Amino acid sequence: MAGRKAGPDLVGLTVLALLSVKPSHPYELHRFIIDTHKDYVRGLPRSLYHAVDRLAEGELIVPVETTKEGRRPERTVYRITPEGRAELSTRLRRLLEQPHDDMRTLTAAVSLMGALHPDDAEHALRTRTAALEGAIASLNAHLAAQEASGLPRILLLELECERALRAAELAWVHDVLTRMSSGTLSWTRPTNATLLATLPTTDGDDGPTPE
C-alpha cells in the first residue's frame, strides 16, 4: 500500500523565514510564532524542535552559540546558512505559485512572503493566478457537463462550493497584485533585523521543552 504523500513542511519553512531575519534560539522562535498568531504551525513545541533538528541535519541552519543563565535550560542560537536561504526562497515561491487543497499553505505563504524579494513574490502570485484561472475553468466545464446530464442540483453543491472558494481566492490575489503594482503594498529585503524585537517577550519563563 502506497504511503500517504507528505504535505509541505510549514514548521520548517517558518523556522527558516524567522532565522532569515536574525539568529535566534528555539524558545525565541516559539514565542514569536505564538505572539504573531501563526496558527498554521501546529504541534508546538515538539514540532518546532523537530524542525530545528531536521534543518540542522540538512545544514540549512547551524548553531552559533549555546548559553545558560541560572537555572534556565541551555539555549542554542541558530543562524540560517546560504543553502538555507536558497531553500527558503524555493519553498516559499512554490507555495505561493501552486494552489493547494489545504488552505494553511496559502496562509503560511502570505504570512512569510516578506522573506522574498518583492519581484519574486509578484511573479509567484501571477503564476498562482494562472493556475487558479485554469482550475476555475475546469470546474465550470465539469459543472456544465453534470448539469447537462440532468444530475440533481443538490449533488452539484460540492463543485459549486469549490468554484466559489477558488474564485474568492483569485479575486483576493488579484487585489494583492494590484496593491503591489501601485506601491501601496511594498517591503524591503532583507527584512529589518529589529522585527523579532518588536513583540513582548517572557524572558522570565524557562520556556517550552520538547516532549
N, C-alpha and C positions, 0 to 999 in steps of 0.2 A: 504494500500500500504506500502510495507516494506521500511524502511528508508535506505538511502544510507550509506554504510559502511564507517566509518571514516578511513582515512589513518593514517600513523604514525605521531606522534606529533614531527615534526622536530625542531620546535622552542623550545619546552620544552627540547628536547634532547640536543640541543645546549647550552641552559642555564645551564643544569646540567653539561655538559662537561666543560664549561668555569669556573663554580664555583668549579669544582673539582681541578682546578689549584690554585685558591685563592679566598677568599671572594671579592665580587665586588658589586657595585650598578648598577641598570639597565642602566643608561646612559653610564657607562664604558663598559658594555656588548654590548650595541648598537654600540658604536664607534668601538669596536674590530670586530664585525660582518661586519661592513661596510669596515673597513680598510683591512680586510683579504679576502674580496670579497666572502663571504659565500652567494652567490646569491640564494641558495636554500631556504634561510629564506625569506619569503615573508610577506607583510603587516606591515612592520616596520613603526613607533614604536609601534603601537597598539598591534600587535601580541606578541611582546616581553613582554609588561606589562601584558597582559592577561596570558601569560605563567608563568610569575613570580607569579601572584596571584594564579593560579592553583597549582603550585608546593608548594607554601607556605601553601595553604589549605590542601594539602596532606601531609604536614610535611616532604617533601623531601628537602626543604630548609627552613632556619629560618633567621629572621632579627637579626643582632647583634648590629647595631647602626644606628642612624639617625643623620645626620649632616646638618647644614645650614650655608652657608657662604654668608654674604652680602645680595644682592637682589636675589641670585640664589634660585631656588626651593629646598625644603628639598630633601635630597638623602638618601635612606635607603640602607645600605650594608647588603647583604645576604651571608650566607655560606651554603654549602651543608651538609646534615646530613648523618649518616651512612646508613640510609634507602635510601637516595637519591643516594649514591654511588652504592648501590646494584641495584637500579632501573636503573641507568645509564648503568651499566655493562650488565644487562639483555636486555635492549632495544637495545643497540649498537650491542651486539652479534647477536640478532635476525635480525637486519637489514643487517648485514654482511653475515649471513647464508642464507637468503631467497631472491632470485631474485624477483623483483617487477616490474610491468609494468611502474611505474613512476620512471624514472632514477634518479630523485632527491634523492631518498632514498639511492642509491649507492653513489652518490656524497657526501651526508651528512655523511654516514657511514665511508667512507675513509677519509673525512676531519677531523673527530673526532676520528679516530682509535687509535691515540696516548693515549687516555684516558684508553685504555685496556692494560692489560699485554700482551707483545708480543706473549706468548704462546696461550693465549685465542684468540687473533686476528688471529693467524695462523690456529688454529683449526676451527674457524668460516669460514675462507676463504676456507679451504679444504671442509667443508660441502657445501659451495656455489658451488664449482666446481662440486661436485656430482649432485647437483640439476640442474646445467646448462647442464651437460652431459645428464641427463635424459630428459630435455626439448628439447635439440637438437635431440636426438634420436626419441622423439615423433614427432617432426616436420618433420624429414626425413621420417618417416613411413607415416605420413599424406600426404606429398608431393608425395611419391611413389604411394599411393592409388589414389590420384587425377589424377596423370599423366596416370595411368593405365586405368582410366575411360574415358580418352580422353578429359578431361576438357581443354579448350583453355589456352595456357601459360599465356596470359595476366591476367587471373583470379588467377594465382598462385603466382603473384609477391608479394602479401602481405605476404604469407608464406615464400617466399624466403628472403624477407627483414627481417622478424623476425628472421629467422635462421641465417642470416648473422650478425645481431646485437648480438645475443646470442653467436655466435662463436667468434666474436671480443671481447666480454666481457670475455669469458672463456680464450682466449689467454692472455688477459691483467692480469687476476687474476693469471694465471699460472706464468707469468713473475714476479709479485709481490712476490709470494711464493718462487720462485727461488732466488730472491734477499734477502728475509728474511732468507732462509736456508743458503745462502753463507755469510751472515753477512754484505752485502753491504747496506741493509736496516735494521736499528735497532733503538731502542729508549729505554730509561729508564723510569721507572714508580715508584713513581709518577712523572708527568711532572714537569720540573723545574718551580718553582713559579715565576721566572722572566719573563716568556713568555709574559704575558699581558703587561709588561712594555717595550717591545722591539719596540712597534709601537708608532708613533707620536700621541699625544692627542690634543684635542682642549678644554683645561680647561677654556678658556675664554668664551666659549659658555654656555649658560644656559641649553642646551640640549633639546632633544625632550620631549614633554609631551604627555600622552595618549589622544586620541581623545574622 
